C-alpha cells in the first residue's frame, strides 16, 4: 500500500532534502505533491527521476493526501496545518510553531517513538540542535540517569535557510574583494566571524534557540533534566556541532558510553586513535547519523562526561527526522 504525500516548502533547503530522502529510503509513495507559496508556482523540483511542478499551498485541497511533510516557516504552518489536519491529513511539521503545544507529540524516533500514539493529526519535528543532542543523550540516560547537561553549539548557516547560506557566500567574497556588503540576514557579519546569538533575545537574556533546546529536551527525554544551552552561529555552510558536558546520578565511564553509542541506532563513534581522530562538519555532510568523538570523563565533577557531536542539520536535524517520523507513523 502506498501513500499520498505532500511536501510543504518544497523549494527550500529542507523541502529539497525531504523529497530526496523520501526517494532514497523508498518511502511508499503513490502520489507526491510539491507545495509552496504562489511565488514558486510553476517551478519544478526533483523527486527521484521525476520533475514535479510546484502547486500553490494556499489553494491546495488536503483531503487529497494522507501525510504532509512541512517546512515552510512557523507562521505559514500555523495557518495551514490545522486546516490540513481537519481535512484528514497527518501533518509532520518541521517548524517551531507546534513543538511545545501540550497535545502535539514532539518526536525523535530513536528516542521517544511511543509518543506518536497521542497524535491528533499534527506531529512536531524538534529543533535541529535538539535532535542531534537527544539522540546522543538517550543511550547515556538509559545507562545512568542524567542530572544536568551543559551544551555549547556551533551551528551552520544552513539552519537559517537559503538566504543565510547566500549571505555567508556573498560576505566571504566581499571580504576578499575589500567591498564589505551590508548585512541584512545576521545580527553581525558572519564571514570570518562567529555570532553568539541565534534567534531573538528573551527577557532572561537567553536566546530563543537556547530556550528551545532546554524545553524540547525536557519534553522529549526527561522533564527532570537540568540543561544550560549556549548557541553560536559559525561560518560553516552545512553541519551543526556541539560540545556536550553531562553530569549523571551514577558513575559512567567513557568506555561504557562508547559501548552504549555503538549499540544505539543513529549514532557513530569515532575513536581518537582512529585515522579520523575526531569528526568535523566538513566530513559528515550528507550523512544520516549523529557522529560522536572526543569522548572523555570530566574530572571536575563526581560523575561527568564530555563529548563532541556533529550532524548534518539538513538531514537528521530536519528532513531525515521528519521522514523517519512518517515511517514510524505508517508502522503504527
LINGI-V635958 format. One record per residue. N is the residue number from 1. RES is the residue in one small letter. PHI is phi in radians with two decimals (none if undefined). OMEGA is omega in degrees with one decimal (999 if undefined). Layout:
n:N res:RES phi:PHI omega:OMEGA
n:N res:RES phi:PHI omega:OMEGA
This chain:
n:1 res:x phi:none omega:178.1
n:2 res:x phi:-1.84 omega:-175.5
n:3 res:x phi:-2.17 omega:175.4
n:4 res:x phi:-1.65 omega:-170.0
n:5 res:x phi:-2.15 omega:171.9
n:6 res:x phi:-2.05 omega:174.2
n:7 res:x phi:-1.94 omega:-179.4
n:8 res:x phi:-1.68 omega:-172.0
n:9 res:x phi:1.46 omega:-170.6
n:10 res:x phi:-1.18 omega:-178.7
n:11 res:x phi:-1.59 omega:-180.0
n:12 res:x phi:-1.50 omega:179.9
n:13 res:x phi:-0.98 omega:-176.7
n:14 res:x phi:-1.25 omega:177.8
n:15 res:x phi:-1.04 omega:176.6
n:16 res:x phi:-1.04 omega:-179.8
n:17 res:x phi:-1.16 omega:177.6
n:18 res:x phi:-1.03 omega:179.6
n:19 res:x phi:-1.09 omega:179.5
n:20 res:x phi:-1.10 omega:-176.0
n:21 res:x phi:-1.28 omega:174.0
n:22 res:x phi:-0.96 omega:179.6
n:23 res:x phi:-1.24 omega:-178.6
n:24 res:x phi:-1.03 omega:-175.3
n:25 res:x phi:-1.58 omega:177.8
n:26 res:x phi:0.93 omega:175.3
n:27 res:x phi:-1.08 omega:-174.9
n:28 res:x phi:-1.25 omega:-177.8
n:29 res:x phi:-1.77 omega:171.5
n:30 res:x phi:-1.61 omega:178.1
n:31 res:x phi:-2.38 omega:-179.5
n:32 res:x phi:-2.28 omega:178.9
n:33 res:x phi:-2.19 omega:175.4
n:34 res:x phi:-1.85 omega:-174.9
n:35 res:x phi:-2.06 omega:177.1
n:36 res:x phi:-2.79 omega:-180.0
n:37 res:x phi:-1.25 omega:-178.0
n:38 res:x phi:-1.05 omega:179.9
n:39 res:x phi:-1.10 omega:-175.3
n:40 res:x phi:-1.75 omega:-177.8
n:41 res:x phi:-1.04 omega:-179.4
n:42 res:x phi:1.71 omega:174.6
n:43 res:x phi:-1.17 omega:178.5
n:44 res:x phi:-2.08 omega:174.4
n:45 res:x phi:-2.20 omega:-176.1
n:46 res:x phi:-1.61 omega:169.2
n:47 res:x phi:-2.39 omega:-173.1
n:48 res:x phi:1.10 omega:179.4
n:49 res:x phi:-1.57 omega:-177.1
n:50 res:x phi:-1.69 omega:166.8
n:51 res:x phi:-1.97 omega:-175.8
n:52 res:x phi:-1.93 omega:177.1
n:53 res:x phi:-1.37 omega:-178.8
n:54 res:x phi:-1.35 omega:179.5
n:55 res:x phi:-1.88 omega:-179.5
n:56 res:x phi:-1.24 omega:179.4
n:57 res:x phi:-1.02 omega:-173.9
n:58 res:x phi:-1.07 omega:-175.1
n:59 res:x phi:-1.91 omega:-173.5
n:60 res:x phi:-1.39 omega:177.1
n:61 res:x phi:-1.63 omega:-174.5
n:62 res:x phi:-1.34 omega:173.1
n:63 res:x phi:-1.24 omega:179.9
n:64 res:x phi:-1.46 omega:-176.3
n:65 res:x phi:-2.26 omega:177.6
n:66 res:x phi:-1.70 omega:-173.6
n:67 res:x phi:-2.30 omega:176.1
n:68 res:x phi:-2.09 omega:172.3
n:69 res:x phi:-1.75 omega:-165.2
n:70 res:x phi:-2.14 omega:173.4
n:71 res:x phi:-2.64 omega:-176.2
n:72 res:x phi:-1.81 omega:-170.4
n:73 res:x phi:1.92 omega:-171.4
n:74 res:x phi:-1.07 omega:-177.7
n:75 res:x phi:-1.12 omega:179.3
n:76 res:x phi:-1.18 omega:178.4
n:77 res:x phi:-1.06 omega:179.6
n:78 res:x phi:-1.03 omega:-177.6
n:79 res:x phi:-1.42 omega:-171.8
n:80 res:x phi:-1.66 omega:-171.1
n:81 res:x phi:-1.03 omega:178.1
n:82 res:x phi:-1.05 omega:178.0
n:83 res:x phi:-1.17 omega:178.9
n:84 res:x phi:-1.11 omega:178.9
n:85 res:x phi:-1.10 omega:178.8
n:86 res:x phi:-1.13 omega:179.3
n:87 res:x phi:-1.35 omega:175.7
n:88 res:x phi:1.88 omega:178.3
n:89 res:x phi:-1.45 omega:172.8
n:90 res:x phi:-1.68 omega:-178.1
n:91 res:x phi:-1.70 omega:173.1
n:92 res:x phi:-1.85 omega:-166.3
n:93 res:x phi:-1.83 omega:-177.6
n:94 res:x phi:-1.64 omega:-179.5
n:95 res:x phi:-1.58 omega:-177.1
n:96 res:x phi:-1.46 omega:-165.9
n:97 res:x phi:-1.10 omega:-171.2
n:98 res:x phi:-1.76 omega:-168.2
n:99 res:x phi:-1.01 omega:-175.5
n:100 res:x phi:-1.74 omega:173.8
n:101 res:x phi:-1.15 omega:-173.2
n:102 res:x phi:-1.09 omega:-177.9
n:103 res:x phi:-1.72 omega:179.3
n:104 res:x phi:-1.97 omega:176.8
n:105 res:x phi:-1.12 omega:176.8
n:106 res:x phi:-2.01 omega:-161.6
n:107 res:x phi:-2.19 omega:162.3
n:108 res:x phi:-2.11 omega:-168.8
n:109 res:x phi:-0.93 omega:178.3
n:110 res:x phi:-1.27 omega:-170.5
n:111 res:x phi:-1.84 omega:-175.7
n:112 res:x phi:-2.40 omega:-177.2
n:113 res:x phi:-1.06 omega:-178.0
n:114 res:x phi:-1.11 omega:-177.7
n:115 res:x phi:-1.16 omega:-177.1
n:116 res:x phi:-1.17 omega:-177.2
n:117 res:x phi:-1.05 omega:-175.5
n:118 res:x phi:-1.62 omega:-172.5
n:119 res:x phi:-1.25 omega:176.8
n:120 res:x phi:-2.11 omega:178.1
n:121 res:x phi:1.31 omega:168.9
n:122 res:x phi:-2.30 omega:178.5
n:123 res:x phi:-2.21 omega:-177.0
n:124 res:x phi:-1.77 omega:172.7
n:125 res:x phi:-1.70 omega:-176.3
n:126 res:x phi:-1.18 omega:173.9
n:127 res:x phi:-1.09 omega:-175.2
n:128 res:x phi:-1.00 omega:-177.4
n:129 res:x phi:-1.24 omega:176.5
n:130 res:x phi:-1.18 omega:-175.4
n:131 res:x phi:-0.98 omega:-174.8
n:132 res:x phi:-1.15 omega:-179.6
n:133 res:x phi:-1.22 omega:-176.8
n:134 res:x phi:-1.23 omega:173.7
n:135 res:x phi:-1.08 omega:178.6
n:136 res:x phi:-1.25 omega:-176.3
n:137 res:x phi:-1.37 omega:-173.0
n:138 res:x phi:-0.94 omega:180.0
n:139 res:x phi:-1.13 omega:176.4
n:140 res:x phi:-1.25 omega:179.1
n:141 res:x phi:-1.12 omega:176.0
n:142 res:x phi:-1.28 omega:178.4
n:143 res:x phi:-1.29 omega:-177.7
n:144 res:x phi:-2.71 omega:-173.6
n:145 res:x phi:-0.93 omega:177.4
n:146 res:x phi:-1.42 omega:176.4
n:147 res:x phi:-1.61 omega:-171.9
n:148 res:x phi:-2.63 omega:177.7
n:149 res:x phi:-2.27 omega:169.5
n:150 res:x phi:-2.08 omega:-176.9
n:151 res:x phi:-2.18 omega:171.0
n:152 res:x phi:-2.03 omega:-177.6
n:153 res:x phi:-1.78 omega:176.6
n:154 res:x phi:-2.27 omega:-164.7
n:155 res:x phi:-1.76 omega:-177.7
n:156 res:x phi:-1.26 omega:-176.4
n:157 res:x phi:-1.26 omega:179.7
n:158 res:x phi:-1.09 omega:173.8
n:159 res:x phi:-1.11 omega:177.6
n:160 res:x phi:-1.71 omega:177.2
n:161 res:x phi:1.63 omega:-176.6
n:162 res:x phi:-1.07 omega:-178.9
n:163 res:x phi:-1.08 omega:179.0
n:164 res:x phi:-1.22 omega:177.3
n:165 res:x phi:-1.16 omega:176.9
n:166 res:x phi:-1.09 omega:-179.6
n:167 res:x phi:-1.10 omega:178.0
n:168 res:x phi:-1.09 omega:-180.0
n:169 res:x phi:-1.07 omega:-175.9
n:170 res:x phi:-1.20 omega:178.5
n:171 res:x phi:-1.17 omega:178.5
n:172 res:x phi:-1.07 omega:179.2
n:173 res:x phi:-1.07 omega:-176.8
n:174 res:x phi:-1.20 omega:176.7
n:175 res:x phi:-1.10 omega:179.7
n:176 res:x phi:-1.13 omega:-178.3
n:177 res:x phi:-1.59 omega:-179.4
n:178 res:x phi:0.97 omega:-179.0
n:179 res:x phi:-2.42 omega:-172.9
n:180 res:x phi:-1.05 omega:-179.4
n:181 res:x phi:-1.52 omega:176.6
n:182 res:x phi:-1.20 omega:-178.7
n:183 res:x phi:-1.56 omega:178.8
n:184 res:x phi:-2.29 omega:179.5
n:185 res:x phi:-1.91 omega:-177.4
n:186 res:x phi:-1.80 omega:179.4
n:187 res:x phi:-1.16 omega:174.4
n:188 res:x phi:-2.46 omega:-179.4
n:189 res:x phi:-1.03 omega:-179.9
n:190 res:x phi:-1.68 omega:-179.3
n:191 res:x phi:-1.13 omega:179.2
n:192 res:x phi:0.95 omega:-175.6
n:193 res:x phi:-2.69 omega:169.9
n:194 res:x phi:-2.29 omega:-172.6
n:195 res:x phi:-2.19 omega:-179.2
n:196 res:x phi:-1.45 omega:176.5
n:197 res:x phi:-2.63 omega:170.8
n:198 res:x phi:-2.24 omega:-172.9
n:199 res:x phi:1.29 omega:-172.1
n:200 res:x phi:-1.51 omega:173.3
n:201 res:x phi:-1.40 omega:179.3
n:202 res:x phi:-1.80 omega:-175.4
n:203 res:x phi:-1.05 omega:-178.6
n:204 res:x phi:-1.57 omega:176.0
n:205 res:x phi:1.36 omega:168.8
n:206 res:x phi:-1.43 omega:177.1
n:207 res:x phi:-1.49 omega:-179.3
n:208 res:x phi:-1.14 omega:176.7
n:209 res:x phi:-1.10 omega:178.2
n:210 res:x phi:-1.16 omega:177.2
n:211 res:x phi:-1.07 omega:179.5
n:212 res:x phi:-1.01 omega:-178.3
n:213 res:x phi:-1.07 omega:-179.3
n:214 res:x phi:-1.17 omega:-172.9
n:215 res:x phi:-1.25 omega:179.7
n:216 res:x phi:-1.22 omega:177.9
n:217 res:x phi:-1.07 omega:178.2
n:218 res:x phi:-1.11 omega:-178.8
n:219 res:x phi:-1.23 omega:-175.7
n:220 res:x phi:-1.43 omega:-167.4
n:221 res:x phi:-1.80 omega:-177.2
n:222 res:x phi:-2.99 omega:-179.2
n:223 res:x phi:-1.15 omega:-177.9
n:224 res:x phi:-1.48 omega:-178.1
n:225 res:x phi:-1.24 omega:173.1
n:226 res:x phi:-1.56 omega:-174.6
n:227 res:x phi:-2.48 omega:173.3
n:228 res:x phi:-2.07 omega:-178.4
n:229 res:x phi:-2.02 omega:175.8
n:230 res:x phi:-2.25 omega:-170.7
n:231 res:x phi:-1.92 omega:-173.2
n:232 res:x phi:-2.25 omega:174.6
n:233 res:x phi:-1.60 omega:-177.9
n:234 res:x phi:-2.17 omega:-176.6
n:235 res:x phi:-1.39 omega:176.7
n:236 res:x phi:-2.14 omega:-176.3
n:237 res:x phi:-1.32 omega:-176.7
n:238 res:x phi:-2.41 omega:175.3
n:239 res:x phi:1.98 omega:176.8
n:240 res:x phi:-1.69 omega:177.1
n:241 res:x phi:-2.12 omega:-179.5
n:242 res:x phi:-2.49 omega:168.9
n:243 res:x phi:-1.77 omega:-169.9
n:244 res:x phi:-2.08 omega:174.8
n:245 res:x phi:-1.99 omega:-175.1
n:246 res:x phi:-2.13 omega:174.0
n:247 res:x phi:-2.01 omega:-174.3
n:248 res:x phi:-1.90 omega:173.2
n:249 res:x phi:-1.26 omega:-179.4
n:250 res:x phi:-2.19 omega:-176.6
n:251 res:x phi:-1.22 omega:173.3
n:252 res:x phi:-2.34 omega:179.5
n:253 res:x phi:-1.49 omega:176.8
n:254 res:x phi:-1.05 omega:-178.8
n:255 res:x phi:-1.17 omega:176.2
n:256 res:x phi:-1.12 omega:178.8
n:257 res:x phi:-1.09 omega:-179.6
n:258 res:x phi:-1.07 omega:177.6
n:259 res:x phi:-1.07 omega:-179.8
n:260 res:x phi:-1.14 omega:178.6
n:261 res:x phi:-1.14 omega:-179.3
n:262 res:x phi:-1.17 omega:178.7
n:263 res:x phi:-1.54 omega:-170.4
n:264 res:x phi:-1.66 omega:179.2
n:265 res:x phi:-1.17 omega:174.4
n:266 res:x phi:1.71 omega:178.4
n:267 res:x phi:-2.16 omega:175.4
n:268 res:x phi:-2.24 omega:-179.5
n:269 res:x phi:-1.78 omega:175.4
n:270 res:x phi:-1.96 omega:-178.9
n:271 res:x phi:-1.38 omega:178.2
n:272 res:x phi:-1.12 omega:179.8
n:273 res:x phi:-1.59 omega:175.5
n:274 res:x phi:-1.46 omega:-179.8
n:275 res:x phi:-1.11 omega:-179.4
n:276 res:x phi:-1.34 omega:-175.7
n:277 res:x phi:1.26 omega:177.0
n:278 res:x phi:-2.69 omega:-171.5
n:279 res:x phi:-2.01 omega:176.2
n:280 res:x phi:-2.13 omega:-178.9
n:281 res:x phi:-1.00 omega:-177.8
n:282 res:x phi:-1.08 omega:-175.8
n:283 res:x phi:-1.57 omega:-173.6
n:284 res:x phi:-2.07 omega:177.1
n:285 res:x phi:-1.03 omega:-178.5
n:286 res:x phi:1.58 omega:178.8
n:287 res:x phi:-1.59 omega:-175.3
n:288 res:x phi:-1.71 omega:-173.0
n:289 res:x phi:-1.39 omega:164.8
n:290 res:x phi:-1.62 omega:-175.5
n:291 res:x phi:-1.73 omega:-174.1
n:292 res:x phi:-2.07 omega:178.2
n:293 res:x phi:-2.63 omega:-177.9
n:294 res:x phi:0.89 omega:-179.2
n:295 res:x phi:-1.40 omega:179.9
n:296 res:x phi:-2.75 omega:179.0
n:297 res:x phi:-1.35 omega:180.0
n:298 res:x phi:-1.65 omega:-175.5
n:299 res:x phi:-1.42 omega:-178.7
n:300 res:x phi:-1.45 omega:177.9
n:301 res:x phi:-2.30 omega:-174.2
n:302 res:x phi:-1.18 omega:-177.8
n:303 res:x phi:-2.27 omega:-174.0
n:304 res:x phi:-2.22 omega:-179.4
n:305 res:x phi:-2.55 omega:174.5
n:306 res:x phi:-2.05 omega:171.3
n:307 res:x phi:-2.72 omega:179.9
n:308 res:x phi:-1.95 omega:177.5
n:309 res:x phi:-2.29 omega:-175.1
n:310 res:x phi:-2.35 omega:179.6
n:311 res:x phi:-2.66 omega:174.8
n:312 res:x phi:-1.31 omega:-173.9
n:313 res:x phi:-1.22 omega:177.3
n:314 res:x phi:-1.40 omega:-179.7
n:315 res:x phi:-1.71 omega:-177.8
n:316 res:x phi:-1.08 omega:179.9
n:317 res:x phi:-1.31 omega:-176.9
n:318 res:x phi:-2.68 omega:-168.9
n:319 res:x phi:-1.13 omega:-178.4
n:320 res:x phi:-1.10 omega:-179.3
n:321 res:x phi:-1.07 omega:178.1
n:322 res:x phi:-1.11 omega:178.6
n:323 res:x phi:-1.16 omega:177.6
n:324 res:x phi:-1.10 omega:175.2
n:325 res:x phi:-1.13 omega:177.0
n:326 res:x phi:-1.07 omega:176.7
n:327 res:x phi:-1.11 omega:176.8
n:328 res:x phi:-1.10 omega:-179.9
n:329 res:x phi:-1.06 omega:-176.7
n:330 res:x phi:-1.27 omega:174.6
n:331 res:x phi:-1.23 omega:-175.7
n:332 res:x phi:-1.52 omega:999
